[in-house]
Amino acid sequence: MSKVIISTKDMQKTFANNGKQVHVLSNVNMEIYEGDFTVIMGSSGSGKSTLLYALSGMDKATAGKVNYYRTSSDVIDITKLKERKMSDIRIKDFGFVFQQMHLVSNLSLLENVAVSGYLDKKANAKEVRAKANKLLDRMGLKDVKGNLPSRVSGGEQQRCSIARAVINSPKVLFADEPTGALNRKNTGEVLDLLTELNNDGQSIVMVTHDIKSAYRGNRLLYLDDGNIVGELTLPKYGELDDKGERLQSDKAREAQVNAWLESLDW
């Protein structure tokens, strides 16, 4: 049975707009499972990014609970945490990848990754740098890791931001439209990398409006009018059966996801 790593109970998020209360998330009850590649979809303005930020503690829910299962016996309602403790969880347990990479312009790719590792006060500087080097090599950035962000492509910048996000071995990697600013080639490379990380056991929660990106998830959630109204479970992307054959072809996966989205009036 899949292990829950994050759950919500009657979670709400409300914003004030010109003196009126706007309910972006309405009594959301959901679970995120360890090891899944969870994809959150929905029309523009449905609250996808707001949901991601509430799940990750980047923003605080207005009401309800967001439980983070650090261990089976250590369950934390992150809506009740003060910023200092929430910051500690974001540094050690959660990783973040955004559409805009937010790399520090005057630091090399290697330094951008290492800096995140140094945020953990218990980290050994030499070990952090060695891990940053290893991660960038894995991301295909061995030959450019000494370059400034302005000297590499958008896809290389995003791969660097993924390395930065996972340097502290997070329990959950949150990604908000990570391919939204990339061309087709770079999008494919980033999705391949996220898929590889997930197949190695990394839990991922990704918001996307791009169907081809959504194909990589094994659990798809559809958000409409501030609530989860649809769910689709798939085999892991590229997963093989006992005979070494793929459980689901790309064509079959595409047809299944498209049919599901059409049923939700996508």
C-alpha positions in Angstrom: 0.0 0.0 0.0 1.3 3.5 -0.9 2.6 5.6 1.9 1.1 9.0 2.4 3.7 11.8 2.6 1.4 14.9 2.5 -2.4 15.1 3.1 -4.9 18.0 3.4 -8.1 18.2 5.4 -10.7 20.8 4.5 -7.9 23.1 3.2 -9.0 26.5 2.1 -7.1 29.5 0.6 -8.8 32.9 0.5 -7.5 36.2 -0.8 -8.8 39.7 -0.3 -9.5 41.5 -3.6 -11.0 45.1 -3.5 -12.6 44.4 -0.2 -14.1 41.0 -1.3 -13.0 37.5 -0.3 -12.0 35.4 -3.2 -12.0 31.6 -2.4 -9.2 30.1 -4.6 -9.2 26.7 -2.8 -12.3 25.3 -1.2 -12.2 22.5 1.4 -9.6 20.5 -0.5 -9.1 16.9 0.8 -6.3 15.0 -0.9 -3.2 12.9 -0.4 0.2 12.8 -2.0 1.9 9.4 -1.9 5.6 8.7 -1.5 7.4 7.8 -4.7 4.7 9.1 -7.0 5.1 11.5 -9.8 1.9 13.5 -9.1 0.7 16.0 -11.7 -1.8 18.7 -10.9 -3.7 20.0 -13.9 -6.6 22.4 -14.4 -7.7 25.4 -16.5 -6.1 28.8 -16.1 -7.1 30.4 -12.8 -8.2 27.1 -11.3 -5.7 27.5 -8.4 -3.0 25.0 -9.4 0.0 27.0 -8.3 -1.9 28.2 -5.2 -2.4 24.5 -4.3 1.2 23.7 -4.9 2.4 26.6 -2.7 0.0 25.6 0.1 1.1 21.9 0.0 4.8 23.0 0.2 4.5 25.6 2.8 5.6 28.4 0.4 2.3 29.9 1.3 0.0 29.2 4.2 -3.5 27.9 3.9 -6.3 30.1 5.3 -8.1 27.3 7.0 -7.9 23.5 7.3 -4.8 21.3 7.7 -1.8 20.4 5.6 -0.1 17.4 7.2 3.5 16.5 6.3 4.4 13.0 7.3 8.1 13.4 8.0 8.1 9.9 9.4 5.3 7.5 10.3 5.4 8.8 13.8 6.2 12.5 13.1 3.3 14.1 11.4 3.4 17.9 11.2 0.6 20.3 10.4 2.6 22.8 8.5 -0.2 25.4 8.7 0.6 25.8 12.3 4.4 26.2 12.0 6.1 29.5 12.5 8.3 30.7 9.6 11.6 29.6 11.2 10.5 26.0 11.5 8.8 26.0 8.1 12.0 27.4 6.6 13.9 24.5 8.1 11.5 22.0 6.5 11.8 23.8 3.1 15.6 23.6 3.3 15.9 20.0 4.4 12.8 18.2 3.2 11.4 20.0 0.2 12.9 21.0 -3.1 11.5 23.6 -5.5 11.7 24.1 -9.3 9.9 27.0 -10.9 9.2 28.1 -14.5 11.6 31.0 -13.9 14.9 29.5 -12.7 15.8 32.2 -10.2 19.5 31.4 -10.5 21.9 33.9 -9.0 23.3 35.7 -12.0 26.9 36.4 -10.6 27.4 32.8 -9.4 28.5 29.9 -11.6 26.1 26.9 -12.0 28.2 25.0 -9.5 28.0 27.8 -7.0 24.3 28.1 -7.4 23.8 24.5 -6.6 26.3 24.5 -3.7 24.8 27.5 -2.0 21.5 25.6 -1.4 23.5 22.8 0.2 25.2 25.3 2.5 21.8 26.4 3.8 21.8 23.2 5.9 23.9 24.4 8.9 25.0 20.8 9.6 26.3 20.2 6.1 30.0 19.7 5.5 31.2 22.3 2.9 33.6 19.9 1.1 30.9 17.2 0.9 28.3 19.8 -0.4 30.7 20.9 -3.2 31.4 17.3 -4.1 27.7 16.4 -4.3 27.0 19.6 -6.3 29.7 18.5 -8.8 28.2 15.0 -9.0 24.7 16.3 -9.5 25.7 18.7 -12.3 27.5 15.9 -14.0 24.4 13.7 -13.8 22.4 16.6 -15.3 24.6 16.7 -18.3 26.3 19.9 -17.3 29.8 18.7 -16.6 31.3 21.0 -19.3 29.4 24.2 -18.3 29.2 24.0 -14.6 31.8 26.8 -14.2 29.7 29.1 -16.4 27.5 31.9 -15.3 23.7 31.3 -16.0 23.8 33.9 -18.8 26.3 31.8 -20.6 24.2 28.7 -20.9 20.8 27.8 -22.5 17.4 27.9 -20.8 17.3 24.2 -20.7 20.7 24.0 -19.0 19.6 26.6 -16.5 16.5 24.6 -15.6 18.6 21.4 -15.2 20.9 23.4 -12.9 17.8 24.5 -10.9 16.8 20.9 -10.6 20.2 20.0 -9.2 19.9 22.9 -6.8 16.5 21.6 -5.7 17.6 18.1 -4.9 21.1 18.7 -3.4 19.7 18.3 0.1 18.0 15.0 -0.8 14.4 16.3 -0.3 11.6 14.0 0.5 9.4 15.9 -2.0 10.3 17.8 -5.1 7.7 20.5 -6.0 7.8 21.8 -9.6 5.6 24.7 -10.8 5.4 24.7 -14.6 9.1 23.7 -14.9 9.0 23.5 -18.7 6.8 26.5 -19.3 9.6 28.7 -20.6 11.5 26.0 -22.6 11.5 25.0 -26.2 10.5 21.4 -27.3 14.1 20.0 -27.1 14.8 21.5 -23.7 11.4 20.5 -22.4 12.1 16.8 -23.3 15.5 16.9 -21.6 14.0 18.3 -18.4 11.1 15.8 -18.4 13.5 13.0 -19.0 15.5 14.1 -16.0 12.5 14.4 -13.7 11.3 11.0 -14.8 14.7 9.5 -14.0 14.7 11.1 -10.6 11.2 9.7 -9.9 12.2 6.3 -11.1 15.0 6.4 -8.6 12.5 7.0 -5.8 12.1 10.8 -5.7 8.6 11.9 -4.9 7.5 14.7 -7.3 4.5 17.0 -7.3 4.3 19.0 -10.5 1.8 21.7 -11.7 1.5 21.9 -15.5 -0.9 23.0 -18.2 1.1 21.1 -20.8 -0.4 17.7 -21.7 2.9 16.2 -22.9 4.5 17.1 -19.6 1.5 15.5 -17.8 2.1 12.2 -19.5 5.2 11.7 -17.3 3.1 11.5 -14.1 1.7 8.2 -12.7 -1.0 10.0 -10.8 -2.9 13.0 -12.3 -5.2 15.2 -10.4 -7.6 17.8 -12.0 -8.4 21.0 -10.2 -11.5 23.0 -11.0 -13.1 25.9 -9.1 -10.8 25.3 -6.1 -11.2 21.6 -5.6 -10.0 18.2 -6.9 -12.7 16.9 -9.3 -10.8 14.2 -11.2 -8.0 11.6 -10.7 -6.2 9.3 -13.0 -3.7 6.6 -12.1 -1.2 5.3 -14.7 1.8 3.0 -14.7 5.1 4.7 -14.1 6.3 6.3 -17.3 8.5 3.7 -19.1 7.8 1.0 -16.5 8.7 -2.5 -17.7 6.9 -5.8 -17.1 8.6 -9.1 -16.2 9.4 -9.6 -19.8 11.2 -6.3 -20.1 8.5 -4.7 -22.2 6.8 -1.4 -21.4 3.6 -1.7 -19.5 2.1 1.2 -21.5 3.2 2.7 -24.8 3.4 6.4 -25.3 0.5 6.2 -27.7 -1.7 4.3 -25.3 -0.8 6.7 -22.5 -1.6 9.7 -24.6 -5.0 8.3 -25.6 -5.8 7.5 -22.0 -4.8 10.9 -20.6 -6.6 12.8 -23.5 -9.8 10.8 -22.9 -9.7 11.6 -19.2 -9.1 15.3 -19.8 -12.0 15.4 -22.4 -14.3 13.8 -19.8 -13.4 16.8 -17.5 -14.2 19.3 -20.3 -10.5 20.3 -20.6 
